[in-house]
Amino acid sequence: MATLLEVDNLQTQFLTSAGIVKAVDGISYDVEEGETVAIVGESGCGKSVGALSIMRLIPWPPGRIIGGAVRFQGKDLVKLSDAEMRHVRGKEIGMVFQEPMTSLNPVLTIGLQITETVRHHLGVTQEEADKRAIELLGLVGISEPERRLKQYPHHLSGGMRQRVMIALALSCEPKLIIADEPTTALDVTIQAQILELMKGLTRRLGVALIVITHNLGVVARYADRVNVMYAGKIVERGRAHDIYHRPSHPYTLALLKSVPRMDQPRKAKLDPVEGQPPDLTRLDEGCSFRPRCRFKVEHCEREFPPLNSVAPGHVAACFETARVVRLEKVAS
Amino acid sequence: MSAVPAQSFAAPHAGDILLSVRGLKMHFPVYEGALFRKVIGYVKAVDGVDFDIRRGETLGLVGESGCGKTTTGRCILQLERPSAGQILFNGRNLADLDRNQLRGIRRHIQVIFQDPYSSLNPRMKIGDIIGEPMKVHGTEPDAAKRDRRVRELLHTVGLNPRFADRYPHEMSGGQRQRVGIARALSLQPEFIVCDEAISALDVSIQAQIINLLEDLRDQFNLTYLFIAHDLSVVRHLCHRVAVMYLGRVVELAECDELFDNPMHPYTRALLNAVPIPDPEVEASRPHQVIQGEVPSPINPPSGCVFHPRCTLAVEGCKKAVPGLRELRRGHWVACTEV
């Protein structure tokens, strides 16, 4: 498989009254053609900012991409002009946002929003665009597509709106779709519908998918590879199986241990990650997870650990990975 | 004034019943017209709900958005005046009480809200937020004593007593939720409604708050109504679970029984939809996705409200509304086809 997208040492900062927030602090990862890659982390870890940076959707002020490269099919997206970038957005890379109510225009019909995109990027006539829109709505499982084209977003339920968002993202046959918490605002049965739909369509059409989420269950069901983020950095990456069965960063391990699981006997007590996530304006040169870490050693204060290989295709940013893995083995 | 319902929906084990809900209905009118407003229909948010909670028990109330779980909680808290039905707390029907009597009972029924950002007054100091219920209800009129009690409560919920002098915006979501819990505890209630109390929190913080709620339950012998949509959390925390769909309870059972042996087709679909954080388990599970969406509560389907989405539905399901039947000891199901 060829590499489709390569994010290389991407850094995005925000200027705030409290100081500079390094929301994305040198992250690197790649996505192969047709692959589903997950970015997992909690609020404020930089997972959404990282995705918005790929699309160059960071508003300045206060935010700015200050370094790194995003190579997509040979082009560095960071270096493109605004006009060139507009051809990438929506055409070569589609996007699905969390809140389908705020990401669709409430005063335009569904049909207009889809055909506008199609006409802009593909330069087809209104009739051809209408045909394409009907085809797309059918593809994402919306019944009576002709009638839906004339409806407004408020006529549709949350699940239906998210289907429209997916139709929009797919409208110009992109190579890559970035989905930022695509099902977080939805109920669990609708979430299952939307995720099955996205999985089916991306496999069938060979579209690569970056799915950004905090839900470890969603990741387990859909991702080929997983990047775990904490405080602006990727702290672990590997195939989904390795991340779940051989977590090698203390944060990944703690995260997996802290959620109750429906398929296992009930535990008397949960094992929470103690403490709070760090203040991103006050990070030092050491590891940002160390105040909450059970494995910390003296060296963690002096240097942020680099991503070390723990197995083929599996890296973790920790000096003590050997101890983490050993403990995990003993526990299971 | 005291009333004992004829049919019981309580857990089989012993213990007195603290709260009974019988035939609870909450219909909100829908209006049309700006000047001459007329009622054109009703949103049947809660449409005939029955359950019992024993003292010390945690009952989970689960279901998807719009199923009426939050409205049920608000009716119990007397934040809504139910259209019909009874809410018996310690055997007394809350609808029969006058203002003063209700005020006396309100002390014993407290709530923890979902959003720790909007449920704390941003202009009040944490100490005043936690102390206010004691002032209002006159349980601790002396300011110095109240202050001491506030600090004690902060300690109980795992916060530094120094937080009493801070404002909500200086705290994280998890810390604010602890403040909300301290406020709920300040009147030493018997019963707490936890309305999506952990849903707004991050995964790593959720586990901290779940453990805190469990510790407090044991320490103060609290009874919880735990309203949530996260089924794995409900399974961890609750003794019994009631599953709601479109304003009705469709299944009610002990926690392990419900999760090991779900009977109602909706409960089964719901459990099936929850992804499990393990790629191997996920790969081996059948993914039967339930079709369609929840119908509108203004014009719900006839008969069993689940029949348009149900795989077991037969002709009779469109006509008669199935009541809760006890199919196993302590396991009630509102379905005629299981």
Contacts between the chains, C-beta under 8 A, distances in Angstrom:
chain1	res1	chain2	res2	distance
A	42	B	202	4.1
A	42	B	203	6.1
A	42	B	204	6.2
A	43	B	173	7.9
A	43	B	202	5.4
A	157	B	293	5.4
A	159	B	293	5.8
A	160	B	293	7.6
A	187	B	64	3.8
A	187	B	65	5.5
A	187	B	229	7.1
A	187	B	294	7.7
A	188	B	64	6.7
A	188	B	229	6.7
A	188	B	231	7.4
A	188	B	270	6.5
A	188	B	273	4.7
A	188	B	274	5.9
A	189	B	64	6.5
A	189	B	269	6.2
A	189	B	270	6.4
A	189	B	273	4.7
A	189	B	289	7.6
A	189	B	290	5.0
A	190	B	64	7.8
A	190	B	293	6.7
A	191	B	273	6.9
A	192	B	272	7.7
A	192	B	273	3.9
A	192	B	275	7.7
A	192	B	287	7.2
A	192	B	289	5.0
A	192	B	290	7.4
A	193	B	289	5.2
A	193	B	290	7.7
A	193	B	291	7.9
A	195	B	275	7.8
A	196	B	287	6.4
A	196	B	289	5.2
A	214	B	202	7.0
A	214	B	203	6.2
A	215	B	275	7.2
A	216	B	203	7.2
A	216	B	277	3.8
A	217	B	274	6.8
A	217	B	275	3.2
A	217	B	276	5.6
A	217	B	277	4.8
A	217	B	282	7.8
A	218	B	275	5.5
A	219	B	277	7.5
A	220	B	275	6.3
A	220	B	276	6.5
A	220	B	277	5.0
A	220	B	278	5.5
A	220	B	279	4.7
A	220	B	281	7.5
A	220	B	282	4.9
A	221	B	275	4.5
A	221	B	276	8.0
A	221	B	279	7.6
A	221	B	282	4.4
A	221	B	287	7.9
A	223	B	279	8.0
A	240	B	279	4.4
A	241	B	279	5.3
A	241	B	280	6.9
A	244	B	277	6.7
A	244	B	278	5.5
A	244	B	279	5.5
A	244	B	280	7.8
A	245	B	278	7.9
A	245	B	280	7.5
A	254	B	204	6.8
A	255	B	203	6.1
A	255	B	204	6.3
A	256	B	277	6.5
A	258	B	203	6.2
A	258	B	204	5.7
A	258	B	206	7.3
A	258	B	207	3.9
A	259	B	203	6.1
A	259	B	206	7.8
A	259	B	207	7.2
A	259	B	232	6.8
A	259	B	277	6.1
A	260	B	210	7.8
A	260	B	232	4.6
A	260	B	233	6.0
A	260	B	235	6.6
A	260	B	236	3.8
A	261	B	232	6.3
A	261	B	276	6.3
A	261	B	277	6.5
A	261	B	278	7.5
A	262	B	231	6.6
A	262	B	232	4.8
A	262	B	235	6.1
A	262	B	259	6.8
A	262	B	271	7.3
A	262	B	274	6.0
A	262	B	276	6.0
A	263	B	276	5.1
A	263	B	278	7.2
A	263	B	281	5.6
A	266	B	235	6.6
A	266	B	236	6.0
A	266	B	255	7.9
A	266	B	256	7.6
A	267	B	236	7.2
A	269	B	211	6.1
A	269	B	214	7.4
A	270	B	207	4.2
A	270	B	210	5.6
A	270	B	211	5.6
A	270	B	236	6.9
A	271	B	207	6.9
A	272	B	204	6.5
A	272	B	205	7.6
A	272	B	206	7.8
A	272	B	207	3.4
A	272	B	208	4.3
A	272	B	210	7.9
A	272	B	211	6.1
A	273	B	204	3.7
A	273	B	207	7.2
A	273	B	208	7.9
A	274	B	208	7.3
A	276	B	172	5.3
A	276	B	174	6.7
A	276	B	175	7.6
A	276	B	205	7.6
A	277	B	172	7.9
A	277	B	202	7.5
A	277	B	204	7.7
